[in-house]
Amino acid sequence: MARLRSPFLAALLLLLALPIMAAAVNWTRLAEPWPDPASLADLPGVPVSWPSSSPFAIEDIGGDPNDAPPTTALGRLYLPPGPHPARSVPAVVLLHGSGGILASRELTYAPQLARMGVAALVVDSFGARRDRGTEFIERVLNITETMMLADAYSGLGFLAARPEIDPRRVVLTGFSYGAMATMYALYAQVADKLAPSGLRFAGHVAFYGPCIARFDDSRTTGAPLLMLIGGRDAITDQRRCAEVAADLRQGGSRVDTIVYPEAVHQWDGAFAPRLIGRNLAGCSFRVERNGTIRDTHTGLAMSGPFRRKIILGLCTLGAGPYPIGRDDRVCAQASVDYGRFLAGIFAAPPRP
């Protein structure tokens, strides 16, 4: 065989071959039972950081720098073992819940994905903002879903800069608090503000995300969304999730919902069934076209920690705790359903 004399020609041929190489990978393995967590000790991940920002609300993105101060995002990156051709590895960005990163959840899913050939970036939005709060209530009041959105899109940029990652095949996944951010990230007005360069997630997955906000502007990036919901999850109102799904479909995205009839909140956590916190199901927000997040009950804008405290206090007034509980059967089935969604995205030709 004649040797290629032009480095440019060699690079061009490699670029043209990438879609074929991606299609040749059998991603159906993601829809099979996932690797045993006990077998993942050789995939510890590495600490990483990248530039982000801390906008309190969506209206604060791209405006006065004081409203979205620069922040160093923190995370842990898990790469599949072995060498990889350029732009050949798909990835997942994982956003934690209000309790932070869990060993049984983010730090289990990430090495499982890496074992199956998918890079995983676990984002620690709380760890990056310890100056804003270290206790549960402090963090929920001062570290908002919008800050998680900033970390998610800047994390996408961080992955896109790595030579082995295919930036066209990165899926955003969130759990509970992070799932709310994952759904918000699908709206075009959010993506256009946080990623004006055009980088977009290829898919979005929300694990038991409370559906407490609806957007006046329902236009989406066009990426699909998978909503995984517990049938007995008291904090996730299925009727309102159906309304949000309808909004997103109207806005241009495919939305699939899977309900696990007997599951409660956080079925993949570490805790046996118990009651915790205060139920947010009574909270209802509207995101206006300019990015203002407004409480539909009082009309108050969520413009800072004090207003946020008032709004959350009023909408949970009299609300009792809600149940959580690990369910290994549901956890295994949800992983397969999640894997099937990922496989469909990674095997398909990338969206423009």
Summary of the structure (lengths in Angstrom):
residues: 352
radius of gyration: 20.0
end to end distance: 35.1
largest distance: 77.4
contacts: 1208
relative contact order: 0.14
helix: 37%
strand: 22%
